[in-house]
Amino acid sequence: MSTESIERIYTINLGKVLLSPNNQRAKRAINMIREFATKHMKSENVKIEEEISHLVWARGIRHPPRKIRVKITKDDGNVIVSKYQEEKAAEETTKKSDKKSDGKKKGDKKSADKPKKEEKKVEEKKTEEKPKLEEKKSEEKPKEDKPEEKSKKAEKKSESKPDKKPKKD
């Protein structure tokens, strides 16, 4: 037999899974992946990696994904279905994380100084507002006498309520 390995990347549409009963959908999705690999790689010996199975079953038996991106490899009649990992996206994420970590190391002093300055400004504003509030409160003190008068009136009203006349039968 040939020692060549064929490797292809497919997006498998699992939309027809929704036609099966909802308590069998994830099982049906796995079978559809197996059928797809058999059809496209022309081999009956198909192995689905555990990672793919976890991906399909992640949301339970009733809600499998609508589409799944896989890498199918054929070696001497054996077909292996594995999760497709984008090379570009993996490289970009590692580059971004490297840049972020470098930026944090270099900019730690600068970024640490800025919040302190902003905090000081906020504290100063609060201290300026406090005397203004105290002045307003001192102005409101004469008004506080009025609520006391109101409470006396409320007491008089509550005293008058029990004097209701009993109903005649």
Secondary structure, 3 states (H helix, E strand, C coil): CCCCEEEEEEEEECHHHHHCCCCCHHHHHHHHHHHHHHHHHCCCEEEECHHHHHHHHCCCCCCCCCEEEEEEEEECCEEEEEECCCHHHHHHHHHHHHHHHHHHHHHHHHHHHHHHHHHHHHHHHHHHHHHHHHHHHHHHHHHHHHHHHHHHHHHHHHHHHHHCCCCCC
